């Protein structure tokens, strides 16, 4: 079992290393010999979305959508590589500064997910992104409100789109949901990593 666990961790780390996506941290080192075994990720500079919201309040709707689309591009790349985060929240999204440009949303806190839980974890990722977008736009957590449409100030079409994600039941495929978010926000998908391509 210990040998299998080590092999599983190494295989997971190698898949993470192949992502090379701007919204996911790079793998700096995979320790395969020494004890304890570990995987070291690059340091992600910036402030968590949770801290940003606590300090400054809700983001402008379009800024929130662009931020979530950036994060979603990294999550989608992970899903295509057979990975999942499984616990996306405002604390796991780091807004990294760029010189003369808007912050980049990067997702931290990746851990291995059991193969038997992969599909469920990927669904949790979609729901997590929905809750993050809802909180970023409103400054109000879904635990306090229950459902997205109860929050005053959320544009009605977006509230309708977010409701299934907030309630834990993704309303469609990754691409369908993200395209809907972008259309409601009048966001431009061009240059956001081809999120809705394929």
N, CA, C and O of each residue as an XYZ file, in Angstrom:
792
protein
N       0.808     -1.221      0.000
C       0.000      0.000      0.000
C       0.840      1.268      0.000
O       0.515      2.235     -0.690
N       1.941      1.265      0.789
C       2.796      2.455      0.842
C       3.451      2.700     -0.505
O       3.562      3.842     -0.951
N       3.888      1.615     -1.158
C       4.496      1.756     -2.479
C       3.484      2.313     -3.477
O       3.807      3.174     -4.295
N       2.272      1.814     -3.395
C       1.220      2.283     -4.297
C       0.911      3.746     -4.044
O       0.715      4.514     -4.986
N       0.866      4.140     -2.773
C       0.566      5.537     -2.427
C       1.647      6.458     -2.964
O       1.346      7.540     -3.469
N       2.905      6.039     -2.860
C       4.002      6.850     -3.383
C       3.889      6.977     -4.903
O       4.067      8.058     -5.464
N       3.592      5.858     -5.553
C       3.464      5.871     -7.012
C       2.300      6.759     -7.442
O       2.394      7.486     -8.431
N       1.194      6.692     -6.684
C       0.028      7.518     -7.015
C       0.352      9.002     -6.878
O      -0.044      9.802     -7.726
N       1.071      9.378     -5.812
C       1.428     10.775     -5.612
C       2.353     11.261     -6.719
O       2.196     12.370     -7.230
N       3.312     10.429     -7.083
C       4.235     10.813     -8.149
C       3.501     10.973     -9.479
O       3.782     11.903    -10.235
N       2.567     10.074     -9.767
C       1.809     10.168    -11.018
C       0.959     11.436    -11.028
O       0.873     12.125    -12.045
N       0.329     11.738     -9.890
C      -0.471     12.961     -9.785
C       0.391     14.203     -9.997
O       0.010     15.120    -10.725
N       1.555     14.221     -9.352
C       2.444     15.380     -9.469
C       2.930     15.562    -10.900
O       3.062     16.691    -11.372
N       3.196     14.461    -11.593
C       3.635     14.568    -12.988
C       2.514     15.128    -13.868
O       2.771     15.906    -14.786
N       1.269     14.727    -13.581
C       0.147     15.301    -14.344
C       0.004     16.791    -14.044
O      -0.246     17.586    -14.950
N       0.163     17.172    -12.773
C       0.102     18.588    -12.424
C       1.201     19.362    -13.140
O       0.980     20.486    -13.590
N       2.373     18.770    -13.247
C       3.506     19.439    -13.886
C       3.238     19.684    -15.367
O       3.723     20.668    -15.925
N       2.477     18.810    -16.007
C       2.230     18.969    -17.448
C       1.235     20.086    -17.752
O       1.118     20.502    -18.905
N       0.513     20.585    -16.737
C      -0.503     21.600    -17.000
C       0.089     22.859    -17.630
O      -0.371     23.306    -18.681
N       1.100     23.422    -16.994
C       1.746     24.642    -17.498
C       0.706     25.674    -17.907
O       0.769     26.221    -19.007
N      -0.244     25.938    -17.028
C      -1.300     26.906    -17.306
C      -1.099     28.127    -16.421
O      -0.736     27.978    -15.254
N      -1.326     29.341    -16.946
C      -1.088     30.540    -16.137
C      -1.957     30.642    -14.882
O      -1.621     31.390    -13.964
N      -3.063     29.905    -14.829
C      -3.918     29.979    -13.646
C      -3.653     28.868    -12.638
O      -4.336     28.784    -11.617
N      -2.671     28.017    -12.913
C      -2.306     26.970    -11.953
C      -0.822     27.096    -11.625
O      -0.021     27.403    -12.509
N      -0.441     26.863    -10.361
C       0.976     26.980    -10.008
C       1.788     25.832    -10.596
O       1.304     24.707    -10.716
N       3.017     26.135    -10.955
C       3.889     25.100    -11.494
C       4.446     24.210    -10.396
O       4.613     24.643     -9.256
N       4.729     22.970    -10.747
C       5.365     22.029     -9.819
C       6.866     22.228     -9.899
O       7.463     22.051    -10.960
N       7.481     22.598     -8.777
C       8.919     22.871     -8.741
C       9.733     21.614     -8.463
O      10.841     21.453     -8.975
N       9.169     20.721     -7.642
C       9.957     19.540     -7.255
C       9.033     18.401     -6.866
O       8.024     18.603     -6.190
N       9.393     17.198     -7.304
C       8.714     15.973     -6.887
C       9.752     15.125     -6.167
O      10.664     14.590     -6.797
N       9.618     15.000     -4.853
C      10.584     14.211     -4.082
C      10.201     12.738     -4.164
O       9.158     12.330     -3.654
N      11.045     11.953     -4.803
C      10.729     10.547     -5.029
C      11.594      9.609     -4.194
O      11.365      8.400     -4.206
N      12.585     10.137     -3.467
C      13.513      9.269     -2.736
C      13.440      9.511     -1.235
O      13.253      8.574     -0.459
N      13.588     10.769     -0.827
C      13.656     11.084      0.594
C      12.308     10.909      1.284
O      11.256     10.892      0.644
N      12.368     10.779      2.611
C      11.162     10.745      3.435
C      11.091     12.033      4.239
O      12.131     12.495      4.709
N       9.910     12.646      4.425
C       8.665     12.202      3.787
C       8.620     12.637      2.326
O       9.237     13.629      1.938
N       7.894     11.891      1.545
C       7.701     12.238      0.139
C       6.882     13.527      0.064
O       5.972     13.730      0.868
N       7.202     14.399     -0.899
C       6.431     15.643     -1.018
C       6.470     16.161     -2.442
O       7.287     15.742     -3.262
N       5.561     17.085     -2.711
C       5.513     17.804     -3.985
C       5.575     19.281     -3.652
O       4.758     19.772     -2.872
N       6.526     19.998     -4.228
C       6.676     21.434     -3.971
C       6.198     22.226     -5.175
O       6.640     22.003     -6.302
N       5.280     23.164     -4.913
C       4.783     24.043     -5.962
C       5.499     25.383     -5.910
O       6.085     25.750     -4.892
N       5.444     26.108     -7.024
C       6.017     27.446     -7.041
C       5.258     28.345     -6.071
O       4.078     28.121     -5.797
N       5.942     29.359     -5.556
C       5.307     30.343     -4.693
C       4.422     31.258     -5.541
O       4.865     31.792     -6.558
N       3.185     31.432     -5.121
C       2.257     32.302     -5.844
C       2.098     33.591     -5.047
O       1.496     33.598     -3.973
N       2.638     34.670     -5.577
C       2.568     35.969     -4.915
C       1.195     36.591     -5.137
O       0.578     36.388     -6.183
N       0.724     37.336     -4.167
C      -0.548     38.026     -4.327
C      -1.387     37.948     -3.065
O      -0.892     37.630     -1.984
N      -2.663     38.242     -3.226
C      -3.597     38.243     -2.107
C      -4.779     37.361     -2.483
O      -5.197     37.336     -3.641
N      -5.314     36.642     -1.513
C      -6.445     35.776     -1.822
C      -7.677     36.613     -2.125
O      -7.821     37.737     -1.645
N      -8.556     36.043     -2.927
C      -9.812     36.724     -3.227
C     -10.600     36.954     -1.936
O     -11.298     37.960     -1.812
N     -10.497     36.045     -0.990
C     -11.198     36.208      0.288
C     -10.755     37.482      0.992
O     -11.582     38.239      1.499
N      -9.444     37.716      1.021
C      -8.921     38.924      1.667
C      -9.331     40.167      0.888
O      -9.736     41.171      1.475
N      -9.225     40.096     -0.449
C      -9.603     41.242     -1.281
C     -11.062     41.631     -1.032
O     -11.372     42.814     -0.892
N     -11.945     40.654     -0.975
C     -13.364     40.942     -0.759
C     -13.607     41.485      0.649
O     -14.430     42.380      0.842
N     -12.885     40.939      1.630
C     -13.048     41.431      3.000
C     -12.576     42.878      3.123
O     -13.163     43.669      3.862
N     -11.512     43.219      2.396
C     -10.958     44.578      2.478
C     -11.739     45.591      1.645
O     -11.982     46.714      2.086
N     -12.131     45.183      0.431
C     -12.668     46.145     -0.534
C     -14.120     45.915     -0.923
O     -14.698     46.740     -1.630
N     -14.719     44.825     -0.486
C     -16.091     44.541     -0.880
C     -16.175     43.892     -2.252
O     -15.161     43.517     -2.839
N     -17.387     43.767     -2.749
C     -17.642     43.068     -4.015
C     -16.909     43.727     -5.178
O     -16.671     44.935     -5.179
N     -16.557     42.911     -6.163
C     -15.931     43.404     -7.384
C     -17.001     43.925     -8.340
O     -18.183     43.611     -8.200
N     -16.578     44.711     -9.292
C     -17.482     45.081    -10.379
C     -17.882     43.795    -11.112
O     -17.054     42.898    -11.273
N     -19.149     43.696    -11.559
C     -19.600     42.432    -12.167
C     -18.697     41.910    -13.276
O     -18.376     40.721    -13.292
N     -18.277     42.769    -14.207
C     -17.442     42.289    -15.301
C     -16.080     41.840    -14.787
O     -15.538     40.847    -15.272
N     -15.512     42.560    -13.803
C     -14.230     42.150    -13.213
C     -14.364     40.775    -12.563
O     -13.468     39.937    -12.668
N     -15.495     40.555    -11.890
C     -15.726     39.266    -11.233
C     -15.822     38.145    -12.254
O     -15.270     37.063    -12.052
N     -16.525     38.404    -13.353
C     -16.673     37.374    -14.382
C     -15.334     37.068    -15.043
O     -14.998     35.901    -15.247
N     -14.564     38.106    -15.379
C     -13.255     37.884    -16.001
C     -12.345     37.104    -15.065
O     -11.640     36.193    -15.498
N     -12.359     37.462    -13.767
C     -11.537     36.751    -12.794
C     -11.924     35.279    -12.730
O     -11.057     34.405    -12.714
N     -13.229     35.004    -12.693
C     -13.676     33.613    -12.610
C     -13.397     32.848    -13.899
O     -13.107     31.653    -13.859
N     -13.483     33.523    -15.034
C     -13.154     32.860    -16.296
C     -11.668     32.502    -16.359
O     -11.299     31.454    -16.889
N     -10.826     33.373    -15.819
C      -9.390     33.051    -15.757
C      -9.167     31.807    -14.911
O      -8.472     30.876    -15.319
N      -9.772     31.806    -13.724
C      -9.627     30.650    -12.833
C     -10.200     29.399    -13.494
O      -9.614     28.320    -13.410
N     -11.343     29.553    -14.147
C     -11.995     28.408    -14.781
C     -11.151     27.822    -15.893
O     -11.183     26.612    -16.120
N     -10.391     28.660    -16.595
C      -9.520     28.145    -17.650
C      -8.495     27.171    -17.074
O      -8.206     26.137    -17.675
N      -7.950     27.509    -15.908
C      -7.007     26.602    -15.258
C      -7.679     25.328    -14.787
O      -7.113     24.241    -14.909
N      -8.889     25.455    -14.247
C      -9.622     24.280    -13.786
C      -9.957     23.370    -14.964
O      -9.861     22.147    -14.866
N     -10.346     23.976    -16.065
C     -10.678     23.174    -17.239
C      -9.451     22.403    -17.733
O      -9.548     21.226    -18.080
N      -8.303     23.075    -17.760
C      -7.074     22.391    -18.171
C      -6.786     21.209    -17.250
O      -6.365     20.144    -17.702
N      -7.017     21.409    -15.953
C      -6.802     20.326    -14.990
C      -7.763     19.170    -15.259
O      -7.358     18.007    -15.240
N      -9.025     19.482    -15.509
C      -9.996     18.424    -15.785
C      -9.608     17.631    -17.022
O      -9.744     16.408    -17.050
N      -9.127     18.321    -18.037
C      -8.734     17.630    -19.266
C      -7.528     16.725    -19.036
O      -7.311     15.767    -19.778
N      -6.744     17.035    -18.001
C      -5.585     16.208    -17.661
C      -5.942     15.115    -16.661
O      -5.060     14.414    -16.164
N      -7.231     14.968    -16.365
C      -7.652     13.946    -15.421
C      -7.455     14.333    -13.977
O      -7.255     13.471    -13.121
N      -7.510     15.640    -13.690
C      -7.294     16.150    -12.336
C      -8.526     16.914    -11.879
O      -9.418     17.210    -12.673
N      -8.565     17.229    -10.595
C      -9.610     18.078    -10.038
C      -9.058     18.731     -8.788
O      -8.158     18.195     -8.141
N      -9.598     19.885     -8.452
C      -9.224     20.564     -7.213
C     -10.114     20.058     -6.080
O      -9.621     19.564     -5.065
N     -11.407     20.182     -6.258
C     -12.362     19.620     -5.317
C     -12.784     20.515     -4.175
O     -13.725     20.188     -3.452
N     -12.097     21.659     -3.994
C     -12.426     22.524     -2.846
C     -12.199     23.992     -3.195
O     -11.631     24.737     -2.397
N     -12.636     24.408     -4.375
C     -12.411     25.791     -4.808
C     -13.240     26.753     -3.968
O     -14.433     26.546     -3.745
N     -12.579     27.808     -3.509
C     -13.244     28.823     -2.701
C     -12.521     30.146     -2.917
O     -11.530     30.200     -3.646
N     -13.010     31.210     -2.291
C     -12.334     32.500     -2.410
C     -10.950     32.459     -1.765
O     -10.089     33.276     -2.092
N     -10.734     31.516     -0.853
C      -9.412     31.400     -0.216
C      -8.399     30.692     -1.103
O      -7.194     30.867     -0.923
N      -8.866     29.899     -2.055
C      -7.935     29.165     -2.925
C      -7.653     29.891     -4.234
O      -6.913     29.382     -5.076
N      -8.236     31.075     -4.414
C      -7.941     31.887     -5.600
C      -7.071     33.063     -5.172
O      -7.480     33.899     -4.367
N      -5.864     33.110     -5.727
C      -4.915     34.178     -5.432
C      -4.901     35.156     -6.598
O      -4.773     34.753     -7.754
N      -5.031     36.432     -6.290
C      -4.957     37.470     -7.318
C      -3.516     37.968     -7.368
O      -3.064     38.698     -6.486
N      -2.812     37.563     -8.407
C      -1.392     37.875     -8.541
C      -1.216     39.140     -9.367
O      -1.779     39.254    -10.456
N      -0.433     40.096     -8.857
C      -0.261     41.352     -9.590
C       0.572     41.170    -10.851
O       1.491     40.352    -10.900
N       0.225     41.957    -11.875
C       1.011     42.030    -13.114
C       1.320     43.485    -13.375
O       0.470     44.350    -13.161
N       2.512     43.763    -13.830
C       2.922     45.136    -14.091
C       2.062     45.756    -15.189
O       2.046     45.283    -16.326
N       1.348     46.822    -14.830
C       0.566     47.556    -15.806
C      -0.635     46.821    -16.354
O      -1.173     47.212    -17.389
N      -1.077     45.751    -15.679
C      -2.219     44.975    -16.172
C      -3.044     44.497    -14.977
O      -2.560     44.504    -13.845
N      -4.300     44.079    -15.229
C      -5.122     43.561    -14.132
C      -4.487     42.320    -13.499
O      -3.712     41.606    -14.135
N      -4.835     42.084    -12.239
C      -4.337     40.897    -11.546
C      -4.741     39.623    -12.291
O      -5.753     39.589    -12.992
N      -3.933     38.584    -12.124
C      -4.232     37.278    -12.696
C      -4.762     36.376    -11.586
O      -4.180     36.313    -10.503
N      -5.860     35.683    -11.854
C      -6.420     34.745    -10.882
C      -5.703     33.403    -10.997
O      -5.679     32.791    -12.064
N      -5.118     32.952     -9.884
C      -4.415     31.670     -9.872
C      -4.991     30.810     -8.746
O      -5.310     31.314     -7.669
N      -5.117     29.533     -9.004
C      -5.748     28.622     -8.047
C      -4.670     27.824     -7.319
O      -3.837     27.169     -7.945
N      -4.699     27.887     -5.995
C      -3.739     27.161     -5.162
C      -4.489     26.123     -4.323
O      -5.719     26.074     -4.328
N      -3.732     25.303     -3.609
C      -4.342     24.318     -2.714
C      -4.691     23.007     -3.388
O      -5.610     22.311     -2.956
N      -3.966     22.662     -4.443
C      -4.228     21.403     -5.149
C      -3.728     20.220     -4.335
O      -2.614     20.247     -3.812
N      -4.543     19.189     -4.230
C      -4.135     17.938     -3.590
C      -4.649     16.778     -4.444
O      -5.577     16.954     -5.233
N      -4.051     15.591     -4.289
C      -4.526     14.449     -5.087
C      -5.978     14.109     -4.758
O      -6.415     14.219     -3.613
N      -6.701     13.700     -5.772
C      -8.092     13.252     -5.622
C      -8.155     11.794     -6.040
O      -7.637     11.417     -7.091
N      -8.792     10.976     -5.214
C      -8.950      9.555     -5.542
C      -9.690      9.399     -6.867
O     -10.619     10.150     -7.164
N      -9.267      8.416     -7.659
C      -9.913      8.174     -8.952
C     -11.418      7.972     -8.791
O     -12.201      8.421     -9.628
N     -11.820      7.297     -7.715
C     -13.240      7.024     -7.497
C     -14.030      8.293     -7.193
O     -15.254      8.305     -7.323
N     -13.341      9.364     -6.788
C     -14.008     10.621     -6.439
C     -13.808     11.698     -7.499
O     -14.263     12.830     -7.332
N     -13.123     11.345     -8.596
C     -12.727     12.365     -9.565
C     -13.934     13.075    -10.188
O     -13.970     14.305    -10.234
N     -14.908     12.319    -10.661
C     -16.068     12.944    -11.313
C     -16.813     13.857    -10.335
O     -17.221     14.959    -10.702
N     -16.986     13.405     -9.112
C     -17.671     14.221     -8.105
C     -16.859     15.471     -7.780
O     -17.422     16.551     -7.605
N     -15.530     15.324     -7.700
C     -14.671     16.472     -7.408
C     -14.723     17.488     -8.544
O     -14.692     18.694     -8.299
N     -14.802     17.010     -9.781
C     -14.907     17.926    -10.910
C     -16.237     18.679    -10.882
O     -16.284     19.857    -11.236
N     -17.312     18.017    -10.468
C     -18.593     18.720    -10.304
C     -18.488     19.756     -9.186
O     -19.029     20.856     -9.299
N     -17.787     19.397     -8.105
C     -17.588     20.358     -7.013
C     -16.807     21.577     -7.489
O     -17.043     22.691     -7.021
N     -15.881     21.366     -8.416
C     -15.126     22.501     -8.968
C     -16.059     23.498     -9.646
O     -15.946     24.704     -9.431
N     -16.981     22.995    -10.467
C     -17.931     23.877    -11.141
C     -18.791     24.621    -10.130
O     -19.002     25.828    -10.247
N     -19.283     23.889     -9.137
C     -20.112     24.540     -8.116
C     -19.292     25.549     -7.326
O     -19.786     26.625     -6.989
N     -18.050     25.208     -7.032
C     -17.178     26.137     -6.312
C     -16.954     27.415     -7.096
O     -16.984     28.509     -6.531
N     -16.727     27.282     -8.407
C     -16.556     28.471     -9.243
C     -17.826     29.316     -9.248
O     -17.757     30.544     -9.228
N     -18.978     28.663     -9.273
C     -20.238     29.397     -9.222
C     -20.386     30.168     -7.920
O     -20.811     31.323     -7.923
N     -20.034     29.530     -6.804
C     -20.139     30.212     -5.505
C     -19.144     31.366     -5.412
O     -19.454     32.422     -4.862
N     -17.942     31.152     -5.959
C     -16.933     32.220     -5.957
C     -17.421     33.412     -6.769
O     -17.304     34.556     -6.330
N     -17.969     33.146     -7.955
C     -18.465     34.233     -8.796
C     -19.600     34.980     -8.088
O     -19.644     36.210     -8.100
N     -20.494     34.243     -7.485
C     -21.609     34.848     -6.752
C     -21.090     35.761     -5.640
O     -21.543     36.897     -5.503
N     -20.150     35.267     -4.857
C     -19.604     36.056     -3.741
C     -18.809     37.248     -4.254
O     -18.892     38.338     -3.688
N     -18.031     37.050     -5.333
C     -17.234     38.150     -5.875
C     -18.123     39.285     -6.385
O     -17.762     40.457     -6.276
N     -19.281     38.936     -6.942
C     -20.170     39.947     -7.502
C     -21.024     40.646     -6.452
O     -21.395     41.809     -6.613
N     -21.335     39.921     -5.366
C     -22.293     40.450     -4.397
C     -21.679     40.792     -3.052
O     -22.216     41.613     -2.308
N     -20.538     40.155     -2.736
C     -19.960     40.322     -1.406
C     -20.715     39.558     -0.351
O     -20.428     39.704      0.837
N     -21.677     38.744     -0.752
C     -22.502     37.988      0.189
C     -22.345     36.504     -0.094
O     -22.521     36.068     -1.232
N     -22.017     35.727      0.926
C     -21.840     34.295      0.750
C     -23.151     33.574      0.551
O     -24.189     33.994      1.063
N     -23.101     32.473     -0.203
C     -24.325     31.718     -0.459
C     -24.832     31.020      0.790
O     -26.010     30.668      0.850
N     -23.988     30.807      1.786
C     -24.478     30.213      3.033
C     -25.445     31.152      3.744
O     -26.380     30.711      4.413
N     -25.206     32.459      3.591
C     -26.088     33.424      4.226
C     -27.405     33.575      3.459
O     -28.442     33.879      4.049
N     -27.355     33.358      2.129
C     -28.539     33.638      1.317
C     -29.256     32.387      0.846
O     -30.447     32.425      0.541
N     -28.537     31.287      0.787
C     -29.141     30.049      0.319
C     -29.116     29.919     -1.189
O     -28.486     29.001     -1.715
N     -29.777     30.804     -1.889
C     -29.877     30.697     -3.335
C     -29.473     32.020     -3.977
O     -29.654     33.089     -3.393
N     -28.930     31.934     -5.174
C     -28.378     33.128     -5.814
C     -29.427     34.192     -6.074
O     -29.144     35.382     -5.940
N     -30.651     33.780     -6.448
C     -31.631     34.776     -6.850
C     -32.134     35.606     -5.679
O     -32.815     36.608     -5.892
N     -31.816     35.216     -4.441
C     -32.276     35.979     -3.291
C     -31.415     37.190     -3.002
O     -31.755     38.000     -2.140
N     -30.307     37.326     -3.710
C     -29.376     38.414     -3.418
C     -29.690     39.619     -4.282
O     -29.583     39.561     -5.507
N     -30.073     40.699     -3.646
C     -30.355     41.929     -4.373
C     -29.083     42.411     -5.046
O     -28.015     42.429     -4.434
N     -29.200     42.799     -6.300
C     -28.049     43.341     -7.005
C     -27.423     42.375     -7.979
O     -26.670     42.794     -8.859
N     -27.716     41.071     -7.846
C     -27.206     40.136     -8.839
C     -28.068     40.258    -10.094
O     -29.284     40.084    -10.017
N     -27.462     40.554    -11.256
C     -28.275     40.646    -12.467
C     -29.126     39.392    -12.637
O     -28.622     38.279    -12.486
N     -30.413     39.559    -12.951
C     -31.335     38.428    -12.991
C     -30.840     37.285    -13.874
O     -30.881     36.135    -13.439
N     -30.370     37.555    -15.109
C     -29.906     36.421    -15.925
C     -28.756     35.666    -15.264
O     -28.691     34.439    -15.342
N     -27.857     36.390    -14.618
C     -26.725     35.717    -13.982
C     -27.196     34.950    -12.755
O     -26.705     33.852    -12.494
N     -28.137     35.502    -11.999
C     -28.680     34.778    -10.850
C     -29.292     33.455    -11.307
O     -29.110     32.423    -10.662
N     -30.020     33.495    -12.429
C     -30.623     32.272    -12.958
C     -29.550     31.255    -13.335
O     -29.715     30.056    -13.107
N     -28.446     31.740    -13.914
C     -27.365     30.838    -14.322
C     -26.628     30.273    -13.130
O     -26.219     29.112    -13.140
N     -26.455     31.097    -12.091
C     -25.675     30.660    -10.942
C     -26.450     29.734    -10.011
O     -25.851     28.960     -9.264
N     -27.767     29.809    -10.051
C     -28.562     29.041     -9.092
C     -28.179     27.565     -9.038
O     -27.967     27.040     -7.945
N     -28.080     26.861    -10.196
C     -27.735     25.436    -10.109
C     -26.354     25.210     -9.504
O     -26.168     24.285     -8.712
N     -25.373     26.054     -9.874
C     -24.034     25.878     -9.330
C     -24.026     26.130     -7.820
O     -23.409     25.382     -7.061
N     -24.711     27.179     -7.399
C     -24.766     27.511     -5.974
C     -25.435     26.386     -5.190
O     -25.035     26.073     -4.068
N     -26.449     25.789     -5.790
C     -27.189     24.737     -5.106
C     -26.545     23.363     -5.247
O     -27.059     22.381     -4.713
N     -25.418     23.286     -5.967
C     -24.668     22.035     -6.009
C     -24.976     21.116     -7.171
O     -24.560     19.957     -7.161
N     -25.699     21.603     -8.181
C     -26.024     20.780     -9.343
C     -25.646     21.524    -10.618
O     -26.438     22.334    -11.101
N     -24.468     21.278    -11.179
C     -24.083     21.966    -12.411
C     -25.159     21.861    -13.483
O     -25.748     20.800    -13.692
N     -25.406     22.989    -14.163
C     -26.519     23.070    -15.102
C     -26.153     22.646    -16.513
O     -27.009     22.671    -17.398
N     -24.930     22.264    -16.744
C     -24.523     21.861    -18.084
C     -23.058     21.478    -18.079
O     -22.458     21.261    -17.026
N     -22.491     21.397    -19.277
C     -21.071     21.097    -19.381
C     -20.263     22.329    -18.979
O     -20.793     23.438    -18.907
N     -19.004     22.123    -18.726
C     -18.100     23.217    -18.372
C     -18.212     24.332    -19.404
O     -18.410     25.495    -19.052
N     -18.084     23.973    -20.683
C     -18.084     24.982    -21.746
C     -19.403     25.741    -21.801
O     -19.411     26.962    -21.957
N     -20.523     25.022    -21.673
C     -21.834     25.670    -21.747
C     -22.007     26.691    -20.630
O     -22.473     27.807    -20.861
N     -21.629     26.300    -19.428
C     -21.794     27.191    -18.281
C     -20.918     28.427    -18.426
O     -21.382     29.546    -18.207
N     -19.656     28.231    -18.793
C     -18.750     29.369    -18.881
C     -19.116     30.299    -20.029
O     -18.960     31.515    -19.912
N     -19.599     29.745    -21.136
C     -20.042     30.587    -22.243
C     -21.236     31.435    -21.807
O     -21.327     32.612    -22.154
N     -22.148     30.833    -21.044
C     -23.303     31.584    -20.546
C     -22.857     32.720    -19.635
O     -23.371     33.834    -19.739
N     -21.904     32.450    -18.740
C     -21.398     33.501    -17.845
C     -20.839     34.658    -18.667
O     -21.127     35.825    -18.402
N     -20.033     34.309    -19.672
C     -19.385     35.350    -20.481
C     -20.416     36.172    -21.253
O     -20.284     37.391    -21.370
N     -21.439     35.506    -21.776
C     -22.460     36.222    -22.541
C     -23.235     37.183    -21.651
O     -23.511     38.313    -22.054
N     -23.589     36.744    -20.441
C     -24.328     37.620    -19.526
C     -23.489     38.825    -19.139
O     -24.012     39.933    -19.015
N     -22.189     38.617    -18.948
C     -21.310     39.713    -18.569
C     -20.789     40.504    -19.745
O     -19.995     41.429    -19.572
N     -21.231     40.148    -20.957
C     -20.706     40.779    -22.169
C     -19.189     40.672    -22.195
O     -18.497     41.541    -22.726
N     -18.679     39.576    -21.605
C     -17.238     39.389    -21.573
C     -16.722     38.931    -22.918
O     -17.449     38.321    -23.702
N     -15.477     39.225    -23.177
C     -14.830     38.815    -24.413
C     -13.990     37.588    -24.106
O     -12.994     37.687    -23.389
N     -14.374     36.428    -24.637
C     -13.625     35.201    -24.381
C     -12.277     35.198    -25.082
O     -11.380     34.448    -24.700
N     -12.127     36.033    -26.107
C     -10.867     36.042    -26.848
C      -9.724     36.451    -25.906
O      -9.808     37.476    -25.229
N      -8.678     35.655    -25.870
C      -7.539     35.969    -25.031
C      -7.643     35.430    -23.625
O      -6.746     35.650    -22.812
N      -8.741     34.712    -23.312
C      -8.863     34.132    -21.969
C      -8.578     32.641    -22.002
O      -9.160     31.869    -21.240
N      -7.687     32.246    -22.882
C      -7.273     30.847    -22.893
C      -8.200     29.944    -23.683
O      -8.152     28.724    -23.526
N      -9.043     30.517    -24.528
C      -9.923     29.684    -25.338
C     -10.868     28.865    -24.485
O     -11.114     27.696    -24.785
N     -11.405     29.456    -23.424
C     -12.214     28.697    -22.475
C     -13.366     27.996    -23.163
O     -13.663     26.843    -22.851
N     -14.018     28.669    -24.092
C     -15.210     28.093    -24.698
C     -14.922     27.475    -26.055
O     -15.839     27.202    -26.830
N     -13.667     27.260    -26.333
C     -13.316     26.652    -27.610
C     -13.498     25.145    -27.507
O     -13.778     24.622    -26.429
N     -13.341     24.453    -28.617
C     -13.431     22.990    -28.790
C     -14.836     22.622    -29.178
O     -15.134     21.444    -29.374
